[in-house]
Amino acid sequence: MIQIIGWIGLGLLILAFGLLATKHKKYFILTDLIATIFLLTHAIIIKDFPFILAQTFISIALIITQIKGGIK
């Protein structure tokens, strides 16, 4: 079960970056934020503290970017 959370996060992360190459890039931040939540959950479960810090920083950066208007 724990690995499934990580794999879902990875799949969503790949999808998010794939969106940047399409006309749907406006969905990048939302998709990346959801992926980050899955990956952060996985990191917390396995107690991977460096990855927890990295994913927390990425989440904060994505939220700030979205508040400022997202990616155009």
LUMLOZA-776590 format. One record per residue: x, y, z of N, C-alpha, C in turn. Coordinates in pm, whole numbers, plus 50000, padded with zeros to 5 digits. Example, Ala and Ser with C-alpha at 12.3 -4.5 7.8 and 13.67 -1.06 7.14 Angstrom:
<pts>
- 51319 49431 50780 51230 49550 50780 51320 49670 50780
- 51285 49775 50708 51367 49894 50714 51290 50003 50787
</pts>
This chain:
<pts>
- 50083 49880 50000 50000 50000 50000 50087 50126 50000
- 50194 50123 50077 50281 50239 50086 50343 50270 49950
- 50387 50165 49880 50449 50187 49749 50350 50242 49648
- 50224 50204 49658 50123 50255 49565 50112 50406 49576
- 50118 50459 49697 50112 50605 49717 50228 50672 49645
- 50347 50616 49657 50464 50670 49589 50452 50663 49438
- 50402 50549 49387 50387 50533 49242 50281 50628 49186
- 50173 50649 49259 50071 50745 49214 50131 50884 49208
- 50206 50921 49312 50273 51051 49313 50367 51068 49196
- 50446 50964 49167 50538 50969 49054 50463 50984 48922
- 50356 50907 48905 50277 50917 48782 50218 51055 48763
- 50167 51113 48870 50111 51248 48862 50219 51352 48833
- 50336 51332 48889 50448 51423 48863 50489 51419 48716
- 50497 51301 48659 50528 51288 48517 50419 51352 48432
- 50294 51330 48469 50182 51393 48398 50191 51544 48405
- 50221 51596 48523 50230 51742 48542 50334 51802 48448
- 50452 51744 48442 50555 51799 48356 50523 51777 48209
- 50449 51671 48179 50402 51651 48042 50304 51760 48001
- 50226 51809 48095 50130 51916 48065 50200 52045 48021
- 50322 52065 48067 50395 52187 48029 50423 52192 47879
- 50424 52078 47814 50452 52071 47670 50324 52080 47587
- 50211 52100 47652 50083 52104 47580 50015 52239 47603
- 49899 52253 47543 49821 52375 47563 49751 52376 47700
- 49766 52268 47776 49701 52256 47907 49795 52288 48021
- 49896 52370 47997 49995 52399 48101 49936 52469 48221
- 49815 52525 48207 49751 52591 48322 49717 52491 48432
- 49713 52362 48399 49683 52259 48498 49809 52203 48565
- 49926 52254 48526 50052 52204 48580 50058 52218 48732
- 50031 52337 48783 50047 52360 48927 49953 52271 49008
- 49828 52261 48968 49733 52178 49041 49778 52031 49039
- 49815 51982 48922 49858 51843 48910 49986 51819 48990
- 50080 51913 48980 50206 51899 49053 50183 51906 49204
- 50090 51990 49247 50060 52000 49390 50000 51870 49442
- 49910 51809 49366 49852 51681 49406 49960 51573 49411
- 50049 51573 49311 50160 51477 49309 50248 51497 49431
- 50275 51622 49464 50360 51653 49578 50296 51605 49709
- 50165 51617 49720 50096 51569 49839 50110 51418 49853
- 50094 51345 49742 50114 51200 49746 50258 51166 49785
- 50354 51234 49723 50494 51206 49752 50532 51245 49895
- 50475 51355 49944 50499 51396 50082 50441 51294 50179
- 50321 51246 50150 50260 51142 50233 50347 51017 50237
- 50395 50977 50123 50484 50860 50115 50611 50884 50197
- 50670 51001 50184 50793 51033 50258 50769 51032 50409
- 50655 51082 50451 50623 51082 50594 50607 50939 50646
- 50538 50856 50568 50517 50717 50610 50649 50643 50626
- 50742 50664 50531 50870 50592 50539 50976 50669 50617
- 50938 50786 50669 51026 50868 50754 51154 50910 50681
- 51136 50960 50560 51247 51009 50477 51254 51161 50496
- 51326 51206 50598 51324 51346 50638 51377 51443 50533
- 51486 51412 50460 51528 51506 50355 51420 51524 50248
- 51354 51416 50211 51249 51424 50109 51127 51497 50163
- 51098 51482 50292 50988 51556 50354 51014 51705 50343
- 51136 51747 50375 51171 51889 50364 51162 51938 50221
- 51212 51860 50128 51209 51899 49986 51064 51912 49937
- 50980 51816 49969 50842 51820 49923 50763 51933 49991
- 50794 51962 50116 50730 52074 50184 50766 52205 50116
- 50894 52223 50084 50937 52344 50014 50870 52355 49878
- 50863 52246 49804 50798 52248 49672 50651 52283 49686
- 50583 52226 49786 50441 52257 49807 50419 52405 49834
- 50502 52462 49919 50490 52605 49950 50514 52689 49825
- 50616 52655 49746 50646 52729 49623 50530 52719 49524
- 50469 52602 49511 50357 52586 49419 50236 52667 49464
- 50210 52666 49594 50096 52742 49646 50117 52892 49623
- 50237 52941 49649 50267 53082 49626 50253 53117 49478
- 50304 53030 49390 50293 53053 49246 50147 53059 49203
- 50065 52970 49257 49923 52968 49222 49854 53095 49271
- 49887 53139 49391 49826 53261 49445 49862 53382 49359
- 49984 53384 49306 50029 53495 49224 49978 53488 49081
- 49897 53391 49048 49837 53385 48914 49875 53264 48832
- 49958 53178 48885 49991 53055 48815 50086 53075 48699
- 50090 52973 48614 50176 52975 48497 50092 53017 48378
- 50140 53111 48305 50064 53163 48191 50115 53103 48062
</pts>
